[in-house]
Amino acid sequence: MGGRSAFCRRTNPTVVADLSMPPLNGVEAVRQILQDHPKSKIVFLTMHTEAIYAIEAMRAGARGYVLKNEAGEELIGAIRRVLDGQIYVTPSLAGPVTAALQARRKMSRKASGKLTPRQREVLQLLAEGHMPKEIGAKLNMSTRTVEFHKYRMMETLGIRTVDELAVYAAKQGIVP
């Protein structure tokens, strides 16, 4: 496992996953992959046609969702778009998925007023690329307290990764 983990850290691969994957379900697998390798890009290739599955996959951090019965060229196009930094959802599910994700973003914007001044300081430094140990030293707090603030912000904002926190900080004008 150590060799694969190091390879993932170096390459940040694009992963094609499915919702039905033993021993973990695909959504939980995505969460774990992104926690260990946050720059990885994940595309689901699945038989699940219900929008709720696509929404959960995207909330977990997937960047693409393609139905197996529509795959072929669509999968290649989805992977290309994801590699270009875009999100891809199979056309038959794009409407409901987009609406659900936009509603979540609106809730996140409202939640931003709920961040404490200290959390905003931690957020700024995280978004600037500082490690928790460095942040602790700069703000005169323990690394554990920095991690606590980070996880509370992620919970409050409905964000799953540090990269998403950085994007959020940029959108809010906390960092350029």
C-alpha positions in Angstrom: 0.0 0.0 0.0 2.9 2.4 0.8 4.1 2.4 -2.8 0.7 3.1 -4.2 0.1 5.9 -1.7 3.4 7.5 -2.6 2.5 7.1 -6.3 -0.8 8.9 -5.7 0.8 11.7 -3.9 3.3 12.3 -6.8 0.8 11.9 -9.6 -2.6 12.9 -8.2 -4.4 10.5 -10.6 -7.7 10.7 -12.2 -9.7 7.8 -10.8 -12.7 6.1 -12.4 -14.9 4.7 -9.7 -18.3 3.1 -9.2 -20.9 3.4 -6.4 -21.0 -0.3 -5.8 -17.4 -1.2 -4.9 -16.5 -3.6 -2.2 -15.4 -3.3 0.6 -16.4 0.5 0.7 -19.2 2.1 -1.3 -17.9 4.4 -4.0 -18.9 7.6 -2.2 -17.0 6.7 0.9 -14.0 5.5 -1.2 -13.9 8.9 -2.9 -13.9 10.7 0.5 -11.0 8.6 1.7 -9.0 9.0 -1.6 -9.5 12.8 -1.5 -8.6 13.0 2.2 -5.2 11.3 1.4 -4.8 12.7 -2.1 -6.8 16.0 -2.4 -5.7 16.8 -5.9 -6.9 13.6 -7.4 -9.8 13.9 -9.8 -12.5 11.3 -9.7 -15.1 10.3 -12.3 -17.9 7.8 -11.5 -18.8 5.3 -14.1 -22.0 3.7 -12.8 -25.3 2.0 -13.6 -27.1 4.1 -10.9 -29.5 6.5 -12.8 -31.1 8.2 -9.8 -30.0 11.8 -9.3 -29.5 11.4 -5.6 -26.5 9.1 -6.3 -24.9 11.6 -8.6 -25.5 14.4 -6.0 -23.9 12.3 -3.2 -20.9 11.5 -5.5 -20.4 15.1 -6.3 -20.8 16.2 -2.7 -18.1 13.6 -1.8 -15.8 15.3 -4.2 -16.2 13.5 -7.5 -15.7 15.7 -10.5 -17.6 13.6 -13.0 -20.6 11.2 -13.2 -21.2 9.0 -16.3 -23.8 6.3 -16.7 -22.5 3.0 -18.0 -25.3 2.7 -20.5 -24.3 6.1 -22.0 -20.5 5.6 -21.6 -18.3 5.0 -24.7 -17.2 8.4 -26.1 -19.0 10.2 -23.2 -16.6 8.7 -20.7 -13.6 9.9 -22.6 -15.1 13.3 -22.9 -15.9 13.4 -19.2 -12.3 12.5 -18.3 -10.9 15.1 -20.6 -13.2 17.8 -19.1 -12.3 16.8 -15.5 -8.6 16.9 -16.3 -9.2 20.4 -17.7 -10.6 21.4 -14.3 -14.3 21.2 -15.2 -17.1 19.2 -13.8 -19.0 16.7 -15.9 -22.4 15.1 -15.2 -24.2 12.9 -17.7 -26.8 15.0 -19.5 -29.8 13.1 -18.3 -28.9 14.0 -14.6 -27.2 17.4 -15.1 -30.3 19.5 -14.3 -31.1 18.0 -10.9 -27.5 17.7 -9.9 -26.7 21.3 -10.8 -29.7 22.5 -8.9 -28.8 20.6 -5.8 -25.2 21.7 -5.8 -26.2 25.4 -6.4 -28.6 25.2 -3.4 -25.7 23.9 -1.3 -23.4 26.7 -2.4 -26.1 29.2 -1.3 -26.3 27.6 2.1 -22.5 27.7 2.3 -22.5 31.5 1.6 -25.0 32.0 4.4 -22.8 29.9 6.7 -19.8 32.1 6.0 -21.2 34.7 8.4 -21.0 32.0 11.1 -17.2 31.7 11.0 -15.5 33.2 14.0 -12.7 35.8 13.5 -10.2 33.2 14.6 -11.6 30.6 12.1 -11.3 33.3 9.3 -7.6 33.8 10.3 -7.0 30.0 10.1 -8.9 29.8 6.9 -6.8 32.5 5.3 -3.5 30.8 6.3 -4.8 27.4 5.1 -5.8 28.9 1.8 -2.4 30.5 1.4 -0.9 27.0 1.7 0.4 27.0 5.2 0.6 23.8 7.2 -1.3 23.5 10.5 2.0 23.5 12.4 3.0 26.8 10.8 -0.4 28.3 11.4 -0.2 27.3 15.0 3.1 29.0 15.4 1.9 32.2 13.6 -1.3 32.4 15.7 0.1 31.2 18.9 -2.0 28.1 19.2 -1.4 24.3 19.1 -1.6 22.3 15.9 -4.5 20.4 17.4 -6.4 23.7 17.9 -5.7 24.6 14.2 -7.1 21.2 13.2 -10.1 21.7 15.4 -10.8 25.1 13.7 -10.3 23.5 10.2 -12.8 20.7 10.8 -15.4 23.0 12.4 -15.2 25.3 9.4 -15.5 22.3 7.0 -18.5 21.1 9.0 -20.1 24.6 9.1 -19.6 25.3 5.4 -20.4 21.8 4.2 -16.9 21.4 2.7 -15.0 18.2 2.5 -11.4 19.0 1.6 -8.8 21.7 2.3 -8.7 22.4 -1.4 -12.4 23.3 -1.3 -11.7 25.5 1.7 -9.1 27.3 -0.3 -11.5 27.8 -3.2 -14.2 29.0 -0.8 -11.7 31.5 0.8 -10.9 32.9 -2.7 -14.6 33.3 -3.6 -15.2 35.1 -0.3 -12.3 37.5 -0.9 -10.4 36.1 2.1 -7.4 35.4 -0.1 -6.7 36.8 -3.6 
